[in-house]
Structure formats: structure tokens, C-alpha cells
Amino acid sequence: MRTVAVIGAGQMGSGITQTVAQFGMKVLLSDVDIALAEKAKANIDKAFARLVSREKLTPDEATAALARITPVADYAPMVEADLIIEAATEKEEIKHRIFAAAGKVLREDAIMASNTSSIPITRMAVSSPDPARFIGLHFFNPVPVMGLIEVIPGLATSKDTVARTRAFAEGLGKQVVLAEDEPGFVVNRILLPMINEAVFVLGQGTASIADIDKGCRLGLNHPMGPLELADFVGLDTCLDIVRVLYNTTGDSKYRPAPLLMKYVEAGWLGRKTGRGFYDYTGDAPVPTR
Ligand code: 3HC
């Protein structure tokens, strides 16, 4: 792959863009407004500066990688892309609209992928021009640091698309897990019930936020406790994934924790809004309960 298009310049889209550019490919980055893609590029510039100061990247490599990123105002330039990666919000109707619109410029030899965290690939593929060239490509946050990418073929995805997508993922220095198109794939199917259960534990008053996280950090050797991880991922994204698990399986074991729904209704979405289970407005995060 020489040119990759990324649709969505949020946390995941920015991380994907940074990584792909670092690995020598050109990236076309879009969002609903080009200003958002430009802002993401400015933040990637800061991330490169940090890597240079830690001597993980030379100044020349950082300059070259940044120059490979082009914010674009619409999908037309994506005709150049060998791979289009959708990393927009986890709302299925929005994704369907993106696949239909970007599909108009998708070349006949190019692949369209979704970074969805849980929406079925087979169902989304029907909005793309060719479901044989549609696939799930699930990155983990922070993308430049995490070593895994899940590759998820839909029912109609061709073997050639799987092989080329896998080669692309491995070319980014990541390990690949191939997952069937089942709700939550592999990692989120396991992670989100844990996060949801942690919120039940909190809601039932079993332990404080700090102790729930401390318990999992020290008792399980996880780098972050489940509630700090939920804040990191975004509580709205966590709830969206739990709802997909619940609605697609109908299994009551996936019912969302009422407290998680309340936090989302309050707009307390985690780090990105300055408050979730922790308050991020001061120098260090402070538990809110
Ligand atoms: N670009 C490049 N490098 C970065 C970076 C970025 N944007 N952000 C962090 N890093 C690097 C730092 O340079 C540092 O490297 P070094 O140790 O070699 O110097 C390293 O990452 C660690 O960073 P920090 O020292 O700043 O912070 P921590 O040691 O506290 O680690 C963390 C931060 C990597 C986020 C760690 O806490 C962690 O692994 N947490 C768990 C993350 C996780 O589980 N992610 C998956 C979430 S689920 C998901 O994404 C799926 C979705 O569908 C929901």
C-alpha cells in the first residue's frame, strides 16, 4: 500500500494516521470539517516532537512523516488511496453514509475497511460498492503504542482482501489476530463485560473507584484499572459497545450497568470531556466517588 485514506480525525483516526505516516505511507485525512483534520495533524506534530525529544525518531524522520499527511476536505482525493479506513464515530447510520459516499471514489483494486469496535462487518459491507473488498481493521488505543490489530472478514470478504489487509497491518509492526464477524470480535467481547462489571461493582458500593482500579492494576497486573481504562476509551464508546453486545446477542449478561448509562447521559464521557469516573481538570486525575 502506498496511499491510505483515513476518515475520522478523532482519537483513533489520528493514531492510525500517525502510525501509517511513520511507516512510510502517504495519508489523506478527512473529517466533517477540514479544520478537524488540520487540528489532528497539528497534534500529531506534537506527538512526533515528543518522540524526537525521547530520541525515538530523528528530526528528519519526523519532518518526513508529517509531510506525508494531507488533510482533505472531501472524499474526491481518496481516488488515490489503496486502502480507505473509516474511523468515524460508532454510529451505524453514519458509517453506512460514509461507505456509500467514499465508495463512489474507491478504485476497483482498493480496499475499504472499518475500524469499528463492535458493529458487524457483514452488515456494514452492504453499503460499500463491493463487499468482497470490505473488511474490519480494529486498532487499539493508543494506536502508535499498542501491538495488536484485529482483522475481521465479513461473510463476503475475499481471501485476497484478507491477505492484503493482514500484510498492511503487519507492515505497521503490529501483530494480527484474525477474528470471526461475531459481536465485539475477540478483545472487546472480553474487555467490555469486564468494564461494565466494574461499573456494576461501583454502583453497588462494593468498593471505591480508586480501589476497583487499584485491585485490577495490582491484582491482575493490568496497566490501567477498568474504570480509568473506560475513561480513556470514552464512556459513550464503552456504552455503545456494550449495547451492541446486548442487542445483537439478546443475552442479559451484557445488559449495560445503569451507572454507565447515567454518566453518559450526564455528558461525563471520560478524559475527552474532562470528567468521567475521574476528574481530569487538575494536575492529576482525581476519583469522583
Ligand atoms: N505516540 C507514540 N508513543 C506514545 C504515544 C503516542 N501517541 N502515547 C504514549 N506513547 C509511548 C510513550 O512515549 C512511552 O514510551 P516509552 O515507555 O518507550 O518512553 C509509552 O508509550 C508509555 O507512555 P507513558 O509513559 O506516557 O504512559 P504509561 O506508561 O502510563 O502508559 C499506556 C500509557 C500505554 C496508555 C498504558 O497505560 C496502557 O497500555 N494502558 C492500557 C491501554 C489499553 O488497554 N488500550 C486498549 C483499549 S481498548 C481499545 O482501544 C479498543 C476500542 O475498540 C475500545
Boltz pocket constraint, residues with backbone or C-beta under 6 A from the ligand:
constraints:
  - pocket:
      binder: B
      contacts: [[A, 47], [A, 51], [A, 54], [A, 115], [A, 116], [A, 117], [A, 139], [A, 140], [A, 141], [A, 142], [A, 144], [A, 145], [A, 146], [A, 188], [A, 191], [A, 223], [A, 224], [A, 229], [A, 233], [A, 237]]
      max_distance: 6.0
